[in-house]
Amino acid sequence: MELNEDKLHDLLGKVVTEMGAAANGPLVIIGDKLGLYEAFAESGHMTSQQLATKTDTAERYVREWLSAQAASGYLEYDEQNENFFMTPEQIAVFGNRKSPVFMTGAFYAITSVYMDEPKIEKAFRTGEGVSWGDHNKCLFCGTEKFFSPSYEDNLTSSWITSLDGVEEKLINGAKVADIGCGHAASTIIMAKAYPKSTFKGFDFHDKSIEQAKLRAIDAGVTNISFEVATAKDFPGNNFDFITFFDCLHDMGDPVGACAHVKSALKPDGSCMVVEPFANGSLAENLNPVGRAFYAFSTTLCVPCSLNQEVGLALGAQAGEKRLKETVISGGFSSCRKATETPFNLILEARP
């Protein structure tokens, strides 16, 4: 078979870029943990020695780390002054934990993907699932760290306000359930914003519920509680508002989950379903966002669903049409797209 040299060089260039990205992943985590990125946000231009002194780290390691980050385009090298700095955009992505585009959490989650690769290989061979709780613990902190900035920026300011009459209920005092709450980033944001309402977080992963309780104590919120339960058997009824944050597609029986949620809502209640953004077809999702979500879906979302009773395995790129069909199949009379971001679809379902 004759090779097209131009196509070969293009492909090799992509692979070398991928090698660099994969090798730099652990360095992003180190930079985040040691406060190396944040130091630039505070001090501006610095040499490797200045950064090492500021962060109480070893200069020779810092020097090599800086070189790798500059080659990645994650920070800048000032050749004339022989120092380094970060642009406002780079600080927003790596150095500001409150930024809505703070991305370091994804690299923690990616760490778990590599550590759990043998489990996923076995799943490929057997068709069995892998439970969310069986993944390396880096996944849980990484998921919280990745989603929290977006929730902080969008949840109360645009997602809830895009729903019909929900914000008014929450302000006046509503009964709310957050299904698949994880470490409770979403639950705590809502509880802080709407102190007259009461919030109950449910998750089938007991370790996540333990962390959620600690997060709530640290946040000082008292209108919130947590319980281990699945989306199909959580207790309670007459809820005004029930939420799914980036978790419905992970469930083995999302139709059954929606059916239980519908039965737990008041007749005039509503359900918000937040899901990863996806277009309607595979061809439309062959882009950088789709690429990332398909990869995580292969190693995390599909195995999690297949490990459960029905194993529908919607995947993280189910898209608006399939998600609406799932919700309506659960007994809801209506489901509409309320709003969207480059990374999320927000649906509103009514009984």
C-alpha positions as CSV (number, residue, x, y, z in Angstrom):
1,M,0.0,0.0,0.0
2,E,1.5,3.3,-1.1
3,L,1.4,6.1,1.6
4,N,0.5,9.6,0.9
5,E,3.4,11.5,2.4
6,D,1.5,14.7,3.1
7,K,-1.4,12.9,4.9
8,L,1.2,10.8,6.8
9,H,3.0,13.9,8.0
10,D,-0.3,15.6,9.0
11,L,-1.3,12.6,11.0
12,L,2.1,12.3,12.7
13,G,1.9,15.9,13.6
14,K,-1.4,15.3,15.3
15,V,0.0,12.3,17.1
16,V,3.0,14.3,18.4
17,T,0.7,17.0,19.6
18,E,-1.4,14.4,21.4
19,M,1.8,12.9,23.0
20,G,2.7,16.3,24.3
21,A,-0.8,16.9,25.7
22,A,-0.9,13.5,27.4
23,A,2.6,13.9,28.9
24,N,1.7,17.4,30.2
25,G,-1.5,16.3,31.9
26,P,0.3,15.4,35.2
27,L,2.2,18.7,35.0
28,V,-1.1,20.6,34.9
29,I,-2.2,18.8,38.1
30,I,1.1,19.6,39.8
31,G,0.8,23.2,38.7
32,D,-2.6,23.4,40.2
33,K,-1.8,21.6,43.5
34,L,1.4,23.7,44.1
35,G,-0.2,27.0,43.2
36,L,2.2,27.6,40.3
37,Y,-0.5,29.0,38.0
38,E,-2.1,31.1,40.7
39,A,1.2,32.7,41.5
40,F,1.4,34.3,38.0
41,A,-2.1,35.7,38.6
42,E,-0.7,37.5,41.7
43,S,2.7,38.5,40.5
44,G,2.9,38.7,36.7
45,H,6.3,38.1,35.1
46,M,8.6,35.8,37.0
47,T,11.8,33.8,36.5
48,S,11.9,30.2,37.5
49,Q,13.8,31.2,40.7
50,Q,11.2,33.8,41.6
51,L,8.3,31.3,41.0
52,A,10.1,28.6,43.0
53,T,10.7,31.0,45.9
54,K,7.1,32.3,45.9
55,T,5.7,28.8,45.9
56,D,8.3,27.1,48.1
57,T,9.3,24.6,45.4
58,A,12.6,23.4,43.9
59,E,13.9,25.7,41.1
60,R,15.2,23.0,38.8
61,Y,11.9,21.3,38.6
62,V,10.1,24.6,38.2
63,R,12.4,25.6,35.4
64,E,11.6,22.4,33.4
65,W,7.8,22.7,34.2
66,L,7.8,26.3,32.9
67,S,9.5,25.2,29.7
68,A,6.9,22.5,29.2
69,Q,4.0,24.9,29.9
70,A,5.4,27.5,27.5
71,A,5.8,24.9,24.8
72,S,2.2,23.9,25.4
73,G,0.9,27.4,25.1
74,Y,-0.3,27.3,28.7
75,L,1.9,30.3,29.6
76,E,4.2,32.6,27.8
77,Y,8.0,33.0,27.6
78,D,9.5,36.5,27.4
79,E,12.8,35.8,25.6
80,Q,14.1,39.3,25.9
81,N,13.8,39.4,29.7
82,E,14.2,35.6,30.2
83,N,11.1,35.2,32.3
84,F,7.6,33.8,32.1
85,F,4.0,35.2,32.4
86,M,0.4,34.3,31.8
87,T,-2.1,36.1,29.7
88,P,-5.6,36.9,31.2
89,E,-7.0,34.1,29.1
90,Q,-4.4,31.6,30.4
91,I,-5.1,32.7,34.0
92,A,-8.9,32.2,33.4
93,V,-8.3,28.6,32.3
94,F,-5.6,27.5,34.7
95,G,-5.0,30.2,37.4
96,N,-8.4,31.4,38.6
97,R,-10.5,28.8,40.5
98,K,-13.6,30.9,40.3
99,S,-13.4,31.4,36.5
100,P,-16.3,29.7,34.6
101,V,-13.7,28.3,32.2
102,F,-11.3,26.9,34.9
103,M,-10.3,23.6,33.3
104,T,-7.8,21.8,35.6
105,G,-10.4,19.5,37.1
106,A,-10.6,17.6,33.8
107,F,-7.0,16.6,34.2
108,Y,-7.7,15.0,37.6
109,A,-10.5,13.0,36.0
110,I,-8.2,12.0,33.2
111,T,-5.8,10.6,35.7
112,S,-8.4,8.1,36.8
113,V,-9.1,7.1,33.2
114,Y,-5.4,6.0,32.8
115,M,-5.3,4.3,36.2
116,D,-8.5,2.4,35.4
117,E,-7.6,1.4,31.8
118,P,-7.3,-2.3,32.7
119,K,-10.9,-2.3,34.0
120,I,-12.1,-0.7,30.8
121,E,-10.1,-3.2,28.6
122,K,-11.8,-6.0,30.5
123,A,-15.2,-4.4,29.9
124,F,-14.5,-4.2,26.2
125,R,-13.8,-7.9,26.1
126,T,-16.8,-9.0,28.3
127,G,-19.4,-6.3,27.6
128,E,-19.8,-5.9,31.4
129,G,-20.0,-2.5,33.0
130,V,-17.8,-0.7,35.5
131,S,-19.5,1.0,38.5
132,W,-18.9,4.7,39.1
133,G,-17.6,3.8,42.6
134,D,-15.1,1.3,41.2
135,H,-13.0,4.1,39.6
136,N,-9.9,5.7,41.0
137,K,-10.8,8.4,43.5
138,C,-9.2,11.0,41.3
139,L,-12.4,10.8,39.2
140,F,-14.6,12.1,42.0
141,C,-12.6,15.1,43.0
142,G,-11.9,15.8,39.3
143,T,-15.6,15.7,38.4
144,E,-16.4,18.2,41.2
145,K,-13.5,20.4,40.3
146,F,-14.4,20.4,36.6
147,F,-18.2,21.1,36.8
148,S,-18.2,23.5,39.8
149,P,-17.0,26.6,37.9
150,S,-19.6,26.3,35.2
151,Y,-22.4,25.6,37.8
152,E,-21.3,28.7,39.8
153,D,-21.4,30.9,36.7
154,N,-24.6,29.6,35.1
155,L,-26.9,27.7,37.5
156,T,-28.7,30.5,39.3
157,S,-27.9,33.3,36.8
158,S,-29.2,31.7,33.6
159,W,-30.2,28.1,33.9
160,I,-32.9,28.4,36.6
161,T,-34.0,31.8,35.3
162,S,-34.7,30.1,31.9
163,L,-37.3,27.8,33.5
164,D,-40.9,28.7,33.8
165,G,-41.7,30.1,37.2
166,V,-39.0,28.0,39.1
167,E,-36.9,30.9,40.4
168,E,-40.0,32.5,42.1
169,K,-40.8,29.3,43.8
170,L,-37.2,28.9,45.0
171,I,-37.1,32.4,46.3
172,N,-40.3,32.0,48.3
173,G,-39.4,28.6,49.6
174,A,-39.6,25.3,47.7
175,K,-38.9,21.6,48.3
176,V,-36.0,20.5,46.0
177,A,-34.3,17.2,45.2
178,D,-30.9,17.0,43.5
179,I,-30.5,13.5,41.9
180,G,-27.0,12.2,41.4
181,C,-25.6,15.0,43.5
182,G,-22.1,13.7,43.8
183,H,-20.0,15.9,46.0
184,A,-22.9,18.4,46.0
185,A,-21.4,21.3,44.1
186,S,-24.8,22.0,42.4
187,T,-26.9,21.3,45.6
188,I,-24.8,23.7,47.7
189,I,-24.9,26.5,45.1
190,M,-28.7,26.3,45.0
191,A,-29.0,26.1,48.8
192,K,-26.9,29.2,49.2
193,A,-28.8,31.1,46.6
194,Y,-32.3,30.2,47.9
195,P,-32.1,30.1,51.7
196,K,-35.9,29.8,52.1
197,S,-36.0,26.5,50.1
198,T,-35.0,23.1,51.4
199,F,-32.7,20.8,49.4
200,K,-32.2,17.1,49.5
201,G,-29.2,15.5,47.7
202,F,-29.3,11.9,46.6
203,D,-26.6,9.7,45.1
204,F,-26.1,6.0,44.9
205,H,-22.3,6.3,45.7
206,D,-22.0,6.3,49.4
207,K,-18.5,7.9,49.4
208,S,-19.8,10.8,47.4
209,I,-22.6,11.4,49.9
210,E,-20.0,11.4,52.7
211,Q,-18.1,14.1,51.0
212,A,-21.3,16.0,50.2
213,K,-22.1,16.2,53.9
214,L,-18.6,17.6,54.6
215,R,-18.8,20.1,51.8
216,A,-22.2,21.4,53.1
217,I,-20.7,21.8,56.6
218,D,-17.7,23.7,55.2
219,A,-20.1,25.9,53.1
220,G,-22.1,26.7,56.2
221,V,-25.5,25.8,54.7
222,T,-28.2,24.4,56.9
223,N,-31.1,24.1,54.5
224,I,-29.6,21.0,52.9
225,S,-29.4,17.2,53.7
226,F,-28.1,14.1,51.9
227,E,-29.0,10.5,51.6
228,V,-27.7,7.4,49.7
229,A,-30.4,6.4,47.2
230,T,-30.7,5.7,43.5
231,A,-32.7,7.8,41.0
232,K,-35.4,5.1,40.9
233,D,-35.9,4.7,44.7
234,F,-35.1,8.0,46.5
235,P,-37.7,8.7,49.2
236,G,-40.0,11.7,49.4
237,N,-42.8,13.2,47.3
238,N,-44.5,16.6,46.6
239,F,-41.2,18.1,45.5
240,D,-41.5,21.5,43.7
241,F,-38.3,21.1,41.7
242,I,-36.0,18.1,40.9
243,T,-32.7,18.3,39.1
244,F,-30.3,16.0,37.3
245,F,-26.8,17.5,36.7
246,D,-24.8,15.7,34.1
247,C,-25.9,12.3,35.3
248,L,-29.0,11.1,33.6
249,H,-27.1,9.6,30.7
250,D,-24.9,7.6,33.2
251,M,-27.9,5.8,34.6
252,G,-28.8,2.2,33.7
253,D,-32.5,3.0,33.4
254,P,-32.9,6.7,32.7
255,V,-36.5,6.1,31.7
256,G,-37.3,4.5,35.0
257,A,-35.4,7.4,36.8
258,C,-37.6,9.9,35.0
259,A,-40.7,7.9,35.9
260,H,-39.8,8.0,39.6
261,V,-39.0,11.7,39.5
262,K,-42.4,12.4,37.8
263,S,-44.2,10.5,40.6
264,A,-42.3,12.5,43.3
265,L,-43.1,15.9,41.8
266,K,-46.1,18.0,42.6
267,P,-48.6,18.3,39.7
268,D,-47.3,21.8,39.0
269,G,-43.6,20.9,39.7
270,S,-40.8,20.8,37.2
271,C,-37.6,18.9,36.5
272,M,-34.4,20.4,35.1
273,V,-32.1,18.0,33.2
274,V,-28.6,19.3,32.6
275,E,-26.6,17.2,30.1
276,P,-23.4,17.5,28.1
277,F,-24.0,19.5,24.9
278,A,-24.3,17.5,21.8
279,N,-25.7,18.0,18.3
280,G,-28.1,15.6,16.7
281,S,-25.8,13.3,14.8
282,L,-22.4,11.7,15.0
283,A,-21.2,13.7,12.0
284,E,-22.1,17.0,13.7
285,N,-20.3,16.0,16.9
286,L,-17.0,15.3,15.3
287,N,-15.4,18.4,16.8
288,P,-13.2,19.1,19.8
289,V,-16.1,19.2,22.3
290,G,-17.6,16.0,21.0
291,R,-14.2,14.4,20.9
292,A,-13.6,15.0,24.6
293,F,-17.1,13.9,25.6
294,Y,-17.0,10.8,23.5
295,A,-13.7,9.8,25.1
296,F,-15.0,10.3,28.6
297,S,-18.2,8.5,27.6
298,T,-16.3,5.5,26.5
299,T,-14.4,5.1,29.7
300,L,-16.9,6.5,32.3
301,C,-20.4,7.0,31.2
302,V,-21.2,3.9,29.1
303,P,-19.5,1.5,31.6
304,C,-21.4,3.1,34.5
305,S,-24.7,2.6,32.7
306,L,-23.9,-0.9,31.5
307,N,-23.1,-1.9,35.1
308,Q,-26.7,-1.2,36.1
309,E,-30.0,-3.0,35.7
310,V,-31.2,-2.0,32.2
311,G,-28.0,-0.6,30.9
312,L,-29.5,1.7,28.3
313,A,-26.1,3.4,27.9
314,L,-27.2,6.7,26.4
315,G,-23.7,8.0,26.4
316,A,-22.5,11.6,27.0
317,Q,-23.4,12.6,23.4
318,A,-27.0,11.5,23.4
319,G,-28.2,14.8,22.1
320,E,-31.4,16.8,22.6
321,K,-33.8,14.6,20.6
322,R,-32.8,11.3,22.4
323,L,-32.8,13.0,25.8
324,K,-36.3,14.4,25.2
325,E,-37.5,11.0,24.1
326,T,-36.1,9.5,27.3
327,V,-37.8,12.0,29.5
328,I,-41.2,11.7,27.7
329,S,-40.9,7.9,27.9
330,G,-40.7,8.3,31.7
331,G,-44.2,9.8,31.7
332,F,-43.6,13.6,31.5
333,S,-46.1,15.4,29.4
334,S,-43.6,17.9,28.0
335,C,-39.9,18.5,27.7
336,R,-38.3,21.6,26.1
337,K,-34.8,23.0,25.7
338,A,-34.7,25.9,28.1
339,T,-31.2,27.1,27.2
340,E,-27.7,25.9,26.3
341,T,-24.0,26.6,26.7
342,P,-21.0,25.4,24.6
343,F,-20.8,22.5,27.1
344,N,-24.3,21.9,28.3
345,L,-27.9,21.3,27.3
346,I,-30.5,22.4,29.8
347,L,-34.0,20.8,29.5
348,E,-37.1,21.5,31.4
349,A,-39.7,18.7,31.9
350,R,-43.2,19.0,33.2
351,P,-45.5,16.3,34.6
